[in-house]
Amino acid sequence: MLPPLDLHAHIDAGIEARELRSLGAVVFAVTRSLDEAEQALERSDETTIWGVGCHPGLVRAQKSFDSGRFRELVGRTPYAGELGLDGASRVSLEIQQFTLARALSVLQQSPRITSLHSYMATNQLLDVIAECPQPGLILHWWLGTDSETDRALDLGCYFSVNASSVRRRDLLAQIPLDRVLPETDHPFGDKGRGPRRPGEIARVETALARVHNLSTETIRKCTWRTLGDIVNATHTHRLLPSPVRRLIEFG
């Protein structure tokens, strides 16, 4: 049995390990600053993978971003995130683009499974990606137009969708099944009815199953296979916790 897979969630880096184990899911936990990432990477959780991020909405994180420190931190994990652009941020788009370009330049040399934010800046994000092409880029909670989605697919991007974004059935139909992954974006993207915690992706799997006329069991196998494809493309297998490596091999 493959457990639920959550490619983007916000979790306090000080949480007790037993609470993460109780989720019964494999969760990719983003961080919003290099300081938070450093704290998170001191952990050794078996089914939670901690990312290295610099959120575009945080002034202090953006202004203190350091390429060398980012390079050192991503050397310790297979996951980078949350990175990206935000058109509603108090940080100027110019500074955000400079930070993102520096981060993606590092990741060109050391590819990672990477979760990207693009709120109100979808086309600008794609412009930066086009300048720094690489494998493993996942567009989280994507709100782009049909033409922007096609462009993202041409650039090799993947998409992670949550209980809020699956309301866009047109988007789910446009994205090939082998380019989509589930996320919660807990506690932001899992509001509404049903449980709210990382790894609770049942509503996402159900929506994908309806769009593709498949069982939820098949959807879960497909998403694990897609994760395996990204891991192979980014050569990050050795950096994953051993239980997660075994699940990818099984899937």
N, C-alpha and C positions, 0 to 999 in steps of 0.2 A: 504494500500500500504506500503510495506516494503522499506525503503530507501537503497541506496548502503551501503555496509559494507567494510571498509578498515582496515585490521588488522595490517598494518605497514606503517607509514608515518613519515617523519621528518618535524616538524613544529616549527617555532620560538615561544618560550614560551611567548614572549611579544606581540604576535598578538592580534588584537582587537577581542573581542567576536563576534561582528556582522559579521566579515569575516568568522569565523568558522561556524556560523549559515547559512551563505549564501551558503555553500557547499552543503547543503541538503543531507548530508551523515553522518553516524556514523563512526567516525575515531578513531583508536587507535594510538596515537602519542607516538613514542619512544623518549627517551632522551639518551644522550651519556655519561653523567657523573652524579654523585650524586649531584653536584652543580646545574646542569641544571634541574635535577628532582625536587630538592627542590623549585626552582623558579616555575616550572610548576604546582606543587601540591598546590600552593597558589591559583590557579584558581578554578572556579566552573562552568565549561562549561557543557551544557546540553547534547550534543551529541558528545563531544570529550573526550576520556578517556586517561589520561596521564600516561605514564609508568615510571618506575625507571630503569635506565640503567647504564652500564659501558662498553662502546664500546671497543672491543679488539684492535682496531687500534689506540687508543689515549693513548699516554705514560703517560700524567699527570693523566688521569682518572684511569688508571690501578694502578699506583703507590700510588694514594691517596685513593684507595678503602678501606672502613671500614665496616666490617660485621655488627657492631652494628648500624651504621647510615643507612645502607641498610635496616636492619630489621625495623627500625623506619619508614622509608619512605614507604616501601611496605605495612606497616600496614594501610596506608591512601589511597590505590588504589587497584583495582582488577588486575592491569596490570604491568608486569615487562618486560623491554626491552629498549634498545637493549643490550643483553648479548651475549657471545659466544666466538668463537676462529677465528683467522684470520692468515692464513699461510703467508701472505704478510706483516704483521705488523712489525714495528720497535721494538715492544715489544716482548721479547722472549716468545716462546710458553710455556715454563715452568711457567713464571709469569702469562700468560693468563689462563693456566689451573688451577693454584692455585686460582686466582680470581674467575673464573667460579665455581669451586668446592665449594668455600665458599658461593657464592651467592645461588647456588642450595641447599646447606645444609640448609640455611635459609628458602628457599622455600619448602623444604621437610616438615618443620614444619608449614608453612603457604602457601599452594599452591596458585599460581596465574596463570592467563593467561600469558604465557611467550613466548616472541619472541626471537629466537636464530639465531645468525649469524654464518656461518661456511665456509667462503670463503677459499679455499685451505687447509681446515682442517676438512673435513667432517667426516672421520673415527675417528680422534682424538676427535671430539665433541661427537660422539656416545659412545666412551669409557668413557668419563666423565659422560654422561647421564646414562650409565649402572651402574656406581658406585653410582649415586644419582637418582634412579628412582622416578618418581612422575607424577601426571596428569597435563595436560594443556600445555605441551611443543609444541611450533609451530616452525618448521624449516622454516625460512624466506629465500626466493630466493635460494632454495636448488639446488646444483650442483653435488650431489653425484651420484655414479654409481648405476646400477640396484641392485646389491647385497647390497650396502649400504642403498638404499631406502627400500629394504625388511627388513633389520635389523632395520631401524628406525621405520617402521611399527610395527615390533615385539616388540619394546620398547614402543609402544603406542603413538608415536609422530604424530602430525598433520603437515600440510604443508601450507604455504601461498605463493601464486603465483601471479606474476605481469605481465605486458604487455610484458616484455622481456622474462621471464621464460616460458610463455605459448607457445613459439615457439617449445619447446620440447614436442611434442605431445606424444612421447613414455612415458615421465614422467607422463603426465596427465592421460594417459591410465593405468599406473601402480598403481597410487594412488586411492584407493576407494573414491567415491564422498563424503562419510561422514567423510573423513579425510582431505579435502582440503578447504581452505578459500582464499578469494581474498585480495590482497594488491596492493598498488601503489609503495611503497618504494620511494615516492616523496621526493626529485626531482631526484633520481638516477635511479629508475626502470621504469619510465614512459616517457623515451625519445622516440623521433620518432614522427610519425604522431598522430594527435588528441590532445585533450586538455591535459594540464599538470597541475594537481592540486590534492590534496588529495581527495579521494572519487570517482575519475573518473575510475571506474573499468569495464566499458562496454566491453572493449576488452577482459578482463579476462572472464567475464560471457559468451561472445559469443564463445570463444575458448572452454570453458568447455561444453557448450551446444552442440557444434559440436562433441566433443569426445564422449559424453554420449547420443547423439541423443535425447536431451531434449530441451524444450524451455528455453529461458533466464529467464523467470518468475519462472520456476520450479527450475532452478539453484539458483536463489536468495533465494527462500524459503529453499532450502537444506542448503545453507551456513548459514543462520540464525539459522536453526535447529542445525547445527553443533556447532555454537557458544553457543547455549543454552546447548548442551551436555557438553561443556567444562566448562561453568559457573557452572553447577550442580556438575561436578566432582571436581572442585576446591572450591566449596562453597563460591563463590565470589559475589553472587547475591546482597547481601545487600550493597556492595561497589560500585555498578554501579549507575550512575545517574538515577533518577526515570524514565525519558522518555525512556531510553535504556532498563530498566527492563520491562517496559510495551511492548516494541517492541519484546523482547525475548518471553514474555508470549503469545503475539499475533502470533508470528512466529511458 
